[in-house]
Amino acid sequence: MELDKGWTIVRGEKPVIATAIHAGHDLREEISNLTRLAEADRLREEDPGTDQWTEVAGNRAVAHRSRFEVDLNRPRQKAVYLEPDDAFGLQVWNEIPDDGVLARSLDIYDSFYEAFRALCDEVEAAYGRFVVLDIHSYNHRRSGPDAPVDDPAKNPEINVGTGSMDRPRWAHLVDRFMREMADAPFEGGNLDVRENVRFKGGHLSRWVHENYPTSGCALAIEVKKIYMDEWTGHEDETAVVSILEALRATLPGLLEEVSSPGSN
């Protein structure tokens, strides 16, 4: 799909779809003119770099617009942040968008989900079942750039959200994915991979499970920002590549599990 729609969807092969719906940073001009949020504050709450990890799958969906314009991982009625409580306590607007501005933001939301449904339908028709890797990232230095990191016991390096899925149906697939991610090398050790510790998954994974209850398995993957400085936005290319390779290493297992009639 075209960049001017605010997102790109690419159709590929195999029953795996990778998404990065918080990777976007762009704002259309009328939104930029209304926002009071500093660009650095906006970037810190976005998921920069996560679009690079969608390269593990032939089927990809990547957002180019900031979540502060429209959040594709929230229900439609909450997709535009209007109050600070919607936006991590941040004051987003100098002036609340009027109905016309809101409608144009929601057009992006509607067109994305229409195209994403078409992609899922095509993959389901071709393969019977499919996996969505819904890739995000999250902050762990919220107290400031020089403050200690947030408690590692409560902040896994990879949080796999499965809260909206039929967990018994997909147990073999989920367990294998987590095991193989945890086995991947990272900075002289291995990744700390845990389930539903910080996040249980957002709207997109819930949407997949509601619309494809027996054929679609969405893993909401939250990568702690161990691959970047969340306060400056500077990425560690070595860490980015290591996480990409860890995700790539799970693909054979995912394909085997989703393709096996006896896996659930």
C-alpha positions in Angstrom: 0.0 0.0 0.0 1.1 3.6 -0.5 2.9 5.7 2.0 0.3 8.5 1.8 -2.2 6.1 3.5 0.0 6.2 6.6 1.0 2.5 6.4 2.5 -0.1 4.1 1.2 -3.7 3.7 3.3 -6.2 1.7 1.9 -9.6 0.6 4.5 -12.4 0.6 4.7 -16.1 1.0 4.2 -18.5 4.0 1.7 -18.3 6.8 3.5 -15.7 9.0 2.6 -12.0 9.1 4.8 -9.5 10.9 3.5 -6.1 12.0 5.1 -2.9 13.4 2.1 -0.6 14.0 3.8 1.7 16.4 7.0 2.2 14.3 5.7 5.3 12.6 6.9 8.8 13.5 5.4 11.0 10.8 2.5 13.4 11.3 0.4 14.9 8.6 0.7 18.7 8.5 -2.7 19.5 10.1 -1.9 17.3 13.1 1.6 18.8 13.4 0.1 22.3 13.6 -2.2 21.3 16.5 0.1 19.3 18.6 2.1 20.7 21.6 4.1 17.5 22.1 7.8 17.8 21.7 9.2 15.5 19.0 11.6 13.9 21.5 8.7 13.1 23.8 6.7 11.6 21.0 9.6 9.5 19.8 10.2 8.1 23.3 6.7 6.7 23.3 6.9 5.3 19.8 8.5 2.0 18.8 11.4 3.2 16.5 13.3 0.4 14.7 10.6 -2.2 15.1 9.8 -2.0 11.4 13.3 -3.5 10.7 12.2 -6.7 12.5 9.2 -7.3 10.2 11.7 -8.4 7.6 11.5 -11.9 9.1 8.2 -12.4 7.3 7.2 -12.1 3.7 3.8 -10.7 4.8 4.4 -7.3 6.5 2.3 -4.5 7.9 4.1 -1.3 9.0 2.7 2.0 10.2 4.4 5.2 9.1 2.2 7.7 11.0 2.8 8.2 14.7 0.6 6.6 17.3 0.0 10.3 18.4 -1.9 10.8 15.1 -3.8 7.5 15.2 -3.0 4.4 17.3 -3.7 1.2 15.3 -3.3 -0.8 18.5 -6.3 0.6 20.3 -10.1 0.2 19.6 -11.4 2.7 17.1 -13.1 4.9 19.7 -9.8 5.3 21.5 -7.5 5.4 18.5 -7.0 9.2 18.7 -5.6 10.4 22.1 -7.7 13.3 23.3 -6.8 13.4 27.0 -3.5 13.0 28.9 -4.9 9.8 30.4 -5.0 8.4 26.9 -1.4 9.3 26.2 0.8 8.3 29.1 -0.1 11.5 30.9 1.2 13.7 28.1 -0.4 16.9 26.9 -0.8 16.1 23.2 -2.7 19.1 21.9 -2.5 22.9 21.8 -6.0 22.6 20.4 -8.2 19.6 20.4 -8.7 18.4 16.7 -12.1 19.2 15.3 -14.4 16.6 13.8 -12.9 16.9 10.3 -9.4 16.3 11.6 -10.5 13.4 13.7 -12.3 11.9 10.8 -9.2 12.0 8.6 -7.2 10.3 11.3 -9.8 7.6 11.6 -9.8 7.2 7.8 -6.2 5.9 8.2 -7.4 3.5 10.9 -10.3 2.2 8.9 -8.2 1.8 5.7 -5.5 -0.1 7.6 -7.9 -2.6 9.1 -9.7 -3.1 5.8 -6.4 -3.9 4.1 -5.1 -6.0 7.0 -8.3 -8.0 7.0 -7.8 -8.6 3.3 -4.2 -9.8 4.0 -5.3 -12.1 6.8 -8.1 -13.5 4.6 -5.7 -14.2 1.8 -3.1 -15.9 4.0 -5.9 -18.0 5.7 -7.3 -19.1 2.3 -3.8 -20.1 1.1 -2.6 -21.9 4.2 -5.5 -22.6 6.6 -3.8 -21.1 9.6 -1.4 -18.3 10.2 0.7 -16.6 12.8 1.0 -12.8 13.4 4.1 -11.4 15.0 2.8 -8.1 16.4 6.1 -6.4 17.2 6.5 -3.5 19.7 9.0 -2.1 22.1 8.8 -0.5 25.5 10.7 1.8 27.8 12.6 0.7 30.9 14.3 4.0 32.0 11.2 6.1 32.7 12.7 7.8 35.7 15.2 9.6 33.5 18.3 9.1 31.2 20.7 8.9 34.2 18.4 7.0 36.5 18.7 3.2 37.2 16.9 0.9 34.8 13.5 -0.3 35.9 13.5 -3.6 37.9 14.6 -6.4 35.5 12.5 -8.9 37.5 9.4 -7.0 36.3 10.6 -6.0 32.9 11.7 -9.0 30.7 13.8 -8.3 27.6 11.1 -10.0 25.5 7.5 -9.9 26.8 5.2 -12.2 24.8 1.6 -11.1 25.2 -1.0 -13.9 24.9 -3.8 -12.6 26.9 -6.5 -12.6 24.2 -5.7 -15.9 22.6 -7.1 -19.4 23.2 -3.9 -20.4 25.0 -4.6 -24.2 25.0 -5.2 -24.2 21.3 -1.8 -22.6 20.5 0.2 -23.9 23.5 2.8 -25.8 21.5 3.4 -22.9 19.1 3.7 -20.3 21.9 5.9 -22.4 24.1 8.2 -23.3 21.2 8.5 -19.7 20.1 9.4 -18.5 23.6 11.9 -21.3 24.0 13.6 -20.6 20.7 13.7 -16.9 21.4 15.3 -17.6 24.8 17.9 -19.8 23.2 19.1 -17.1 20.8 22.4 -15.5 21.6 22.3 -11.9 22.8 25.3 -9.8 24.0 27.2 -12.8 25.3 24.2 -14.4 26.9 20.6 -15.2 26.1 17.4 -13.2 26.0 15.1 -13.1 29.0 11.8 -14.1 27.4 8.6 -14.2 29.6 4.9 -14.3 29.0 2.3 -11.6 30.1 4.6 -9.9 32.6 4.4 -6.3 31.5 1.8 -6.6 28.6 -0.8 -9.1 27.6 -1.3 -7.8 24.1 -3.3 -4.9 22.6 -6.1 -4.3 20.1 -4.4 -5.8 17.0 -3.8 -9.2 18.6 -7.3 -9.2 20.1 -8.7 -8.3 16.7 -6.9 -11.3 15.1 -8.2 -13.7 17.8 -11.8 -12.4 17.5 -11.9 -12.5 13.7 -9.9 -15.7 13.2 -10.6 -17.6 16.4 -9.4 -21.0 15.1 -7.0 -20.1 12.4 -5.1 -17.0 13.6 -2.5 -16.9 16.4 -1.2 -13.4 17.2 1.9 -13.1 19.5 2.2 -9.6 20.9 6.0 -9.2 21.2 7.2 -6.3 23.3 11.0 -5.8 23.1 12.5 -3.9 26.0 14.5 -1.0 24.6 17.7 -2.8 25.2 18.5 -2.1 21.5 18.5 1.7 21.9 18.8 4.7 24.2 15.1 5.5 24.7 15.9 9.1 25.7 18.0 10.0 22.6 16.6 7.6 20.1 20.0 6.3 19.2 20.0 2.7 18.1 22.6 0.0 18.8 22.9 -1.6 15.4 24.5 -4.8 16.8 21.6 -5.3 19.2 19.0 -4.6 16.5 20.6 -7.2 14.3 20.8 -9.7 17.2 17.1 -9.4 17.9 16.3 -9.7 14.2 18.3 -12.9 14.0 16.6 -14.2 17.2 13.2 -13.6 15.6 14.4 -15.2 12.3 15.5 -18.3 14.2 12.0 -18.9 15.4 10.5 -19.0 11.9 11.1 -22.7 11.1 9.5 -23.7 14.4 6.5 -21.4 13.8 6.0 -22.7 10.3 6.2 -26.3 11.5 3.7 -25.7 14.4 1.2 -23.7 12.4 1.3 -26.2 9.5 0.9 -29.3 11.7 -2.7 -30.6 12.0 -1.9 -32.2 15.3 -0.3 -29.1 16.9 -3.6 -28.0 18.4 
